[in-house]
Amino acid sequence: MSNALSAINDGIDYQARLFWIQACNLLNPSSSVVRVRYERGPKGFDDISVDYDPPRYEAGRHINREHFQCKWHVQPGTFTGVDLCLPRFINAKTKSFLELARDTYRDQSENQWYQVHLATNWTIDKGDALAAAVRSNDGRIDLSRVFDGSGARSKMGKLRSEWLTHLQVDEEELTAILQRLVLLGLPSTLVAIDQWLDAALIRAGLEPNDKATSSREYDDLARKLLSQGRVEFDRKAFRELCENEKKLSPVATKAQPMWTVGIRSFLHKFDNIDDRCDAVLDLTEHFDRRYPKSVSVWNDLLLPQLDQFLTTHAGQYDSLRLVLDAHTSLAYAAGTVLDAKAGKTLSIEQRVGAKQYWSYDDTPVDSGAPGLDFSVQGESRANTDIYCGVGITHDVSDDMQRYVVETSQGGCFQLVATITGGASNSAVENGAHAWRLSEELVQQLRQLGAGPGGPHVHLFIAAPNTFTFFLGQHSRAIGPVTVYEFDFDRGRGAGYAPGFSTL
């Protein structure tokens, strides 16, 4: 098979799998997806369309519809901002990706908010101005970077001018077009989208592809549907399709799966937790990217919503799975709500290679598993605040020390906990190990006087969310706490800022 033909087939298969991933949401009663179309939509953006009712809230917008456009290339490569102006980049003859985006914007109803995802096996050229304009966390274009006040001779100024001239629009219309585009965030290989599809099928109660054979039944079924002109599905039609094709899993129809709830305060560029959660608390409207819109948002707005959400679901189910696409503060706060005395069976999703669910007693902890080493600086006195750095996935001591100096807390007492053998993303082996490490830290804090009525503890944590959740479950033993958030995007000083606090 020629490279060109192979690429075409790969592109068709990728599109088919993306269709099934989106359509699986139609079987989730809590999903707001109400209609999925395959090869139907505005010209140029017709690979897959998804309708939401009620609208899906994301990145400050209530989205009524999403379009997914697949552009597969023979070989992996990179693209630039100028490539978006070239028809050949999307294998077209007359109009470029941006021209199609402009035409779609002009044709769509003003009362409907939509967004367009570009699905391609090419990545953005790191040296191009486009790389600086696209946010790495969600793939959207940061308009403040595009319209950054730079001159016409700067890299961004040249790209801005190229887009304006190519589209024959003013800056206001260019802004409206760009803010509807998502250029990163979907798997860019068939292997990656296969993993996403398998998870979506299982979550929806459908039979996954048979790993023992090379056949891809869902790819073949998508081709059959397209040849029959059956390309639009609502909830009822999709369920009937799955029943007729005998795709519903017998296990899923007999046993109710564990109830899965998600908490989202930022968008993960490769993953949408709605696809595998029965209910999601979406807090992204309170953030600008990863930054809270106000300092008071943590306790005044987020904690009441988090408390109500978790207690509602915990009141209905004895066993809960938690998916936390959320800040460190919210992982800790979730633990304070579902504390160790809640009497619930809890497991927390952890991204360690493939997704896993960790619980405090999931696997016996190996006697050789690393523990925590502690070092102190300053003198511990009654009611003196304790600044505690926890370096499990990476070292936080320098950044914590910088915060202490910058906020004139030089005389405070500092405790640094590091994991034996050195910090790394694989330092914690499982949920039981995370629980043991949290207990070690609590015991050390208690020895230093922490506890109800004790000194205020300031936590700077670099650790799996499961560890932080477990630490929150011990909040009554620790006493008053402030959890700090690090500026990973380096957009506001690349340091720490206070997050959630307990009294």
C-alpha positions in Angstrom: 0.0 0.0 0.0 1.4 3.4 -1.0 2.1 6.0 1.7 -0.6 8.3 0.4 -3.3 5.6 0.4 -2.2 4.5 3.9 -2.5 8.1 5.2 -6.0 8.4 3.7 -7.1 5.2 5.4 -5.5 6.3 8.7 -7.3 9.6 8.4 -10.6 7.9 7.8 -10.1 5.5 10.7 -9.1 8.4 13.0 -12.3 10.3 12.0 -14.4 7.2 12.6 -13.0 6.7 16.1 -13.4 10.3 17.0 -17.1 10.0 15.9 -17.6 7.0 18.2 -15.9 8.8 21.2 -18.3 11.7 20.8 -21.4 9.5 20.1 -20.7 7.4 23.3 -21.8 10.5 25.3 -25.4 9.9 23.9 -25.6 6.9 26.2 -24.6 8.9 29.3 -27.8 10.3 30.9 -25.8 13.1 32.6 -24.1 14.2 29.4 -25.5 17.3 27.7 -24.7 15.9 24.2 -28.0 15.5 22.4 -27.0 15.0 18.8 -23.8 13.8 16.9 -23.4 14.1 13.1 -20.9 12.3 11.0 -19.8 14.0 7.7 -22.4 16.7 8.3 -21.8 20.3 9.1 -20.6 23.6 7.6 -18.4 23.4 4.5 -14.9 22.5 5.4 -15.8 21.7 9.0 -18.1 18.7 8.4 -16.2 15.7 9.7 -18.0 15.5 13.0 -20.5 17.9 14.7 -21.8 17.7 18.3 -24.8 19.6 19.7 -25.2 20.3 23.4 -28.4 21.1 25.3 -28.0 22.6 27.8 -24.9 24.3 26.4 -21.5 23.1 27.6 -19.6 25.6 29.7 -16.0 25.8 28.8 -13.3 28.6 28.7 -15.8 31.3 29.7 -18.4 30.4 27.1 -21.6 28.4 26.9 -20.9 26.2 23.8 -23.9 25.0 21.8 -22.0 23.1 19.1 -18.5 21.7 18.4 -17.1 20.9 15.0 -14.2 18.4 14.7 -12.2 18.6 11.4 -9.6 15.9 10.7 -6.6 16.7 8.5 -4.3 13.7 8.3 -0.9 13.9 6.5 1.3 11.3 5.0 4.1 11.9 7.4 4.2 13.6 10.8 5.3 17.2 10.6 4.8 20.7 11.9 2.7 23.6 10.9 2.9 27.4 11.3 0.5 30.3 11.5 1.0 31.0 7.8 0.1 27.3 7.0 -3.4 28.1 8.2 -3.6 30.5 5.3 -2.7 27.8 2.7 -5.4 25.6 1.2 -2.8 22.8 0.6 -2.3 22.5 4.4 -5.8 20.9 4.6 -5.6 19.2 1.2 -7.9 21.8 -0.3 -7.8 23.6 -3.6 -9.4 26.9 -3.1 -9.9 27.9 0.6 -7.6 27.8 3.6 -8.4 26.6 7.1 -8.8 30.2 8.2 -11.0 31.2 5.3 -13.3 28.3 6.1 -13.3 29.4 9.7 -14.3 32.9 8.6 -17.1 31.7 6.3 -18.4 29.5 9.1 -18.4 32.4 11.5 -20.4 34.5 9.1 -22.9 31.8 8.4 -23.5 30.6 12.0 -26.4 32.1 14.0 -25.4 35.0 16.2 -27.3 33.3 19.0 -25.2 30.1 18.9 -21.7 29.8 20.3 -19.6 27.1 18.6 -16.0 26.0 18.5 -13.9 24.2 15.9 -11.3 21.6 16.7 -8.5 20.9 14.3 -7.5 17.2 14.5 -4.2 16.6 12.8 -1.1 14.4 13.2 1.0 17.6 12.7 2.1 19.7 15.7 2.8 23.5 15.8 6.3 24.6 14.9 7.8 25.6 18.3 9.8 28.4 16.7 6.8 30.0 15.0 4.7 32.9 16.4 1.7 30.6 16.4 3.3 28.4 19.2 3.5 31.5 21.4 -0.2 32.4 20.7 -1.7 28.9 21.4 -2.2 28.0 25.0 -0.6 24.7 25.8 -3.3 23.7 28.4 -6.3 23.8 26.2 -5.2 24.5 22.6 -7.1 27.8 22.3 -5.6 31.0 20.9 -4.7 33.5 23.5 -5.9 36.8 22.0 -3.9 38.9 24.5 -0.7 37.3 22.9 -1.9 37.9 19.3 -2.9 41.5 20.0 0.0 42.1 22.3 0.8 45.6 21.0 3.9 44.5 19.3 5.1 46.3 16.1 4.5 45.2 12.5 8.1 43.9 12.3 7.9 41.5 15.3 7.1 37.8 14.8 3.6 38.2 16.2 3.0 41.4 14.3 3.9 39.7 11.0 1.6 36.8 11.7 -1.2 39.2 12.7 -0.8 41.2 9.5 -0.7 37.9 7.5 -4.0 36.8 8.9 -5.7 40.2 8.5 -4.6 40.5 4.9 -5.4 36.9 4.0 -8.9 37.1 5.4 -9.7 40.7 4.5 -11.1 41.4 7.9 -10.6 43.9 10.6 -9.2 43.1 14.1 -12.7 42.8 15.6 -13.8 40.1 13.2 -10.4 38.3 13.4 -10.8 38.2 17.2 -14.3 36.6 16.8 -12.9 34.0 14.4 -9.8 33.1 16.4 -11.6 32.7 19.7 -13.7 29.9 18.2 -10.7 27.8 17.2 -9.0 24.9 19.1 -5.7 23.9 17.5 -4.4 21.4 20.1 -6.0 19.0 22.6 -6.9 15.9 20.6 -4.8 12.7 20.3 -2.5 13.0 17.3 -1.8 9.3 16.8 -4.0 6.3 16.1 -2.6 4.5 19.2 -3.6 7.4 21.4 -7.1 7.7 20.0 -7.5 4.0 20.4 -6.9 4.2 24.1 -9.4 7.1 24.3 -12.0 5.1 22.3 -11.7 2.0 24.4 -12.2 4.1 27.6 -15.3 5.8 26.0 -16.8 2.5 24.9 -16.4 0.8 28.3 -17.7 3.9 30.1 -20.8 3.9 27.8 -21.5 0.3 28.4 -20.5 -0.8 24.9 -18.4 -3.8 23.9 -14.8 -2.7 23.3 -12.8 -3.8 20.2 -11.4 -7.3 20.5 -7.7 -6.9 21.3 -7.0 -10.5 20.2 -7.8 -9.7 16.6 -6.6 -7.1 14.2 -10.2 -6.2 13.1 -11.6 -2.8 14.0 -15.3 -3.4 14.2 -16.3 0.2 14.9 -14.2 1.5 12.0 -16.1 -0.9 9.7 -19.5 0.0 11.2 -18.8 3.7 10.7 -18.1 3.0 7.0 -21.3 1.1 6.7 -23.3 3.8 8.3 -21.8 6.4 5.9 -22.6 4.3 2.9 -26.2 4.0 4.1 -26.5 7.7 4.8 -27.1 7.1 8.5 -25.0 10.0 9.7 -27.0 11.8 12.4 -27.9 10.4 15.8 -29.8 11.6 18.8 -30.0 9.7 22.0 -32.8 7.4 20.9 -31.4 6.6 17.5 -27.9 5.9 18.8 -29.2 3.5 21.5 -31.3 1.7 18.8 -28.2 1.4 16.6 -26.1 -0.1 19.4 -28.9 -2.5 20.3 -29.4 -3.6 16.7 -25.7 -4.1 16.1 -25.4 -6.0 19.5 -22.8 -3.6 20.8 -24.3 -3.2 24.3 -22.2 -5.0 26.8 -24.1 -7.7 28.7 -22.1 -6.9 31.8 -23.0 -3.3 31.6 -26.7 -4.0 31.3 -26.8 -6.3 34.4 -24.6 -4.4 36.9 -24.6 -0.8 37.8 -21.1 0.6 37.6 -19.5 2.5 40.4 -20.7 6.1 40.4 -18.1 8.4 39.0 -18.0 12.2 39.7 -15.6 14.7 38.3 -14.3 18.1 39.4 -12.9 20.4 36.8 -11.2 23.7 37.3 -9.0 23.7 34.2 -9.2 21.9 30.9 -6.9 19.0 30.1 -5.7 19.3 26.6 -6.0 15.6 25.7 -8.9 14.6 27.8 -12.6 15.5 28.5 -13.7 14.1 31.8 -17.4 14.3 30.8 -16.8 11.2 28.7 -16.3 9.0 31.7 -18.1 10.7 34.6 -21.7 10.4 35.7 -21.7 14.0 37.0 -19.2 16.8 36.7 -18.7 19.9 38.7 -17.3 22.5 36.2 -15.6 25.4 38.0 -13.7 26.7 35.0 -15.9 29.8 34.8 -14.2 31.1 38.0 -10.8 30.9 36.3 -8.9 32.6 33.5 -6.9 29.6 32.3 -5.4 28.3 35.6 -5.7 31.7 37.4 -8.6 32.4 39.8 -10.5 35.5 38.8 -10.3 36.8 42.4 -8.4 35.9 45.5 -11.6 35.2 47.4 -12.9 32.7 44.9 -11.4 29.7 46.7 -13.4 29.8 49.9 -16.3 32.2 49.0 -17.4 30.5 45.7 -15.6 27.2 45.1 -15.8 25.6 48.5 -19.6 25.9 48.9 -20.2 24.4 45.3 -17.7 21.6 46.0 -19.2 20.8 49.4 -22.8 20.7 47.9 -21.7 18.6 44.9 -19.8 16.0 46.9 -22.2 15.7 49.8 -25.1 15.3 47.3 -23.5 12.4 45.5 -22.0 10.8 48.6 -25.5 10.9 50.1 -26.8 8.8 47.3 -23.9 6.3 46.8 -21.7 4.5 49.2 -18.9 4.0 46.6 -17.6 6.9 44.6 -14.9 7.4 42.0 -13.4 10.8 41.8 -11.8 12.3 38.7 -9.9 15.5 39.6 -8.9 17.7 36.8 -8.4 20.3 39.4 -6.0 22.6 41.3 -4.1 21.3 44.3 -6.3 23.4 46.5 -9.5 21.7 45.3 -8.0 18.2 45.7 -7.2 19.1 49.4 -10.6 20.7 49.8 -12.4 17.6 48.4 -10.6 15.5 51.0 -11.9 17.8 53.8 -15.5 17.3 52.6 -15.1 13.5 52.2 -12.9 13.0 55.2 -11.7 9.8 56.8 -14.9 9.6 58.9 -17.3 9.9 55.9 -17.7 6.1 55.8 -17.5 6.0 52.0 -15.5 3.7 49.7 -13.5 6.2 47.6 -11.1 5.9 44.7 -9.3 8.7 42.9 -8.3 8.7 39.3 -4.5 9.1 38.9 -2.7 9.6 35.6 0.3 7.3 35.8 0.9 6.0 32.3 -2.5 4.6 31.7 -5.3 6.0 34.0 -5.7 4.1 37.3 -8.0 4.5 40.2 -6.2 4.6 43.6 -7.7 4.0 47.0 -6.1 4.0 50.4 -6.1 0.2 50.6 -5.7 -0.9 47.0 -2.4 -2.7 47.2 -0.2 -3.8 50.1 2.7 -1.3 50.4 6.1 -2.9 49.8 8.3 -2.6 52.8 11.0 -1.0 50.5 8.6 1.7 49.2 10.2 5.1 49.8 9.0 7.2 52.7 9.4 10.9 53.6 12.6 12.6 54.8 12.2 15.8 56.8 14.3 18.9 57.3 13.6 22.0 59.3 14.7 25.6 59.3 14.0 28.1 62.0 12.7 27.6 65.5 9.3 26.1 66.3 7.5 28.2 68.9 3.9 28.1 70.1 1.5 29.3 67.5 4.3 30.2 65.0 3.1 29.5 61.5 4.6 26.4 59.8 5.5 26.7 56.2 5.6 23.1 54.8 7.0 22.1 51.4 6.1 18.7 50.1 8.3 17.6 47.2 7.2 14.2 45.9 6.9 14.8 42.2 9.5 17.6 42.2 11.4 19.7 44.6 9.5 22.8 46.0 11.9 24.0 48.6 13.5 26.8 46.5 10.1 28.2 45.3 8.7 28.0 48.8 11.7 29.8 50.2 11.3 32.5 47.5 7.7 33.0 48.5 8.8 33.3 52.2 11.4 35.9 51.4 9.1 37.9 49.1 6.3 38.0 51.7 8.7 39.0 54.5 8.1 35.8 56.5 11.9 35.2 57.0 11.6 34.4 60.7 9.0 31.6 60.2 9.4 28.0 60.9 9.9 25.8 57.7 9.5 22.1 57.3 10.5 20.4 54.0 9.3 16.9 53.2 11.1 15.1 50.4 10.6 11.5 49.2 13.5 9.1 49.8 15.4 8.4 46.6 14.4 11.7 44.9 11.3 13.3 43.6 9.7 12.0 40.4 6.4 11.5 38.7 6.6 7.7 39.5 7.7 8.1 43.2 4.3 7.1 44.5 3.5 3.5 43.7 -0.2 3.2 44.4 -3.0 4.5 46.5 -2.0 2.7 49.7 1.5 4.2 49.3 0.0 7.7 48.9 -2.1 7.1 52.1 1.0 6.0 54.1 2.9 9.1 52.9 0.1 11.4 53.9 0.0 9.8 57.4 3.8 10.3 57.7 3.4 14.0 57.0 0.5 14.4 59.4 2.4 12.7 62.2 5.4 15.0 61.6 3.2 18.1 61.6 1.5 16.9 64.8 4.9 16.5 66.5 5.7 20.2 65.6 2.5 21.3 67.3 0.0 21.3 64.4 -3.6 20.4 65.2 -6.9 22.0 66.3 -6.1 25.4 67.9 -2.4 25.0 66.8 -0.3 27.1 64.4 -1.5 27.8 60.8 0.1 25.4 58.3 1.0 26.7 54.9 1.2 23.9 52.4 3.3 24.0 49.2 2.6 20.6 47.5 4.1 18.9 44.5 2.4 15.5 44.6 -0.2 13.3 43.0 -3.8 14.6 43.6 -4.5 11.3 45.4 -1.9 12.2 48.1 -3.3 15.7 48.4 -6.8 14.4 48.7 -5.8 12.0 51.4 -4.0 14.8 53.2 -7.2 16.8 53.1 -9.0 13.8 54.7 -6.6 14.4 57.7 -7.5 18.1 57.9 -9.0 17.9 61.4 -5.7 16.5 62.7 -3.6 19.1 60.9 -5.6 22.2 62.0 -5.8 25.5 60.1 -4.3 25.3 56.6 -3.6 27.4 53.5 -2.8 25.5 50.3 -0.7 27.3 47.8 -0.9 27.2 44.0 2.1 27.4 41.7 2.1 29.4 38.5 2.9 26.6 36.0 2.1 28.7 33.0 4.5 31.4 34.2 2.0 34.1 33.3 1.9 35.8 36.7 5.4 35.7 38.2 6.2 32.0 38.1 5.7 31.6 41.8 3.2 30.6 44.5 0.0 32.3 45.5 -2.5 31.4 48.3 -5.4 29.1 47.4 -7.9 27.3 49.6 -7.8 27.9 53.4 -9.3 26.2 56.4 -9.8 27.8 59.8 
